[in-house]
């Protein structure tokens, strides 16, 4: 198979390219480096099964040759990134999704949308099954991401229903691991980098808010299986084991042996109070189950960031 991955220099996009390449497929990677990094794809230089195109999918895009799949992973995805790039975030969810769907339709390819647990907003149903419609503030600071992804889901279902396109939608929950940017702003990378540098751990609010953290290898395997064997309805892919953010801080401190103190910072506006995927559907349809417990994944991620910090980044 030859597949196109947008956001190919990003954290998830680059791991996903590796997963396809591992099975002998060919990958065309597309990225404009707004939040992605050339470092994430440096290891693919010279790989005859990999092509890279520097381009913004929100603009008209032409890709030569056949494609069996189009996987749309381009988007700023960290709260600080989409606050810094609110309009590109809206555009890549809306115009970028439209362009990616158009490529899939023209090539007769399967389309795969990277959606998000943010479609559930600050959820009033817990844990969140795919049938929950969510509790999203459209005009809050996170609205640029949440509504772009909700629009992207609607657009994907319209192409599925109106054009008969073969489509998939994954709702990704908080994922962490190697290749996150040290200054990405998300909680796992922030806490690990702060702990390794001996800087204060920035706990937003009282730390009682919860998240369910998925190690990147688990997330990518779920995505890959959904692409190959799933169906058109949205599917949660995430680790259902839930932690408070305060518990995460304690795990990072214990795992690094750091003496960093924990300092309180204001809770960002509209920060969801709880988040946990209901993965009944992923288990039933794909037989998928996350394998890596948080402590193990954090340990692997600490090793990665030790290397990054030692290299002077
Ligand atoms: N958070 C925190 N300290 C940080 C970064 C994040 O306490 O330095 C909290 C944040 O308020 C949220 C949770 O950790 O409750 C997860 O934040 P993240 O930005 O990773 O992703 P989100 O799930 O909010 O999209």
Boltz pocket constraint, residues with backbone or C-beta under 6 A from the ligand:
constraints:
  - pocket:
      binder: B
      contacts: [[A, 77], [A, 78], [A, 79], [A, 174], [A, 185], [A, 186], [A, 187], [A, 188], [A, 190], [A, 191], [A, 202], [A, 203], [A, 204], [A, 205], [A, 209], [A, 210], [A, 211], [A, 245], [A, 267], [A, 268], [A, 271], [A, 272]]
      max_distance: 6.0
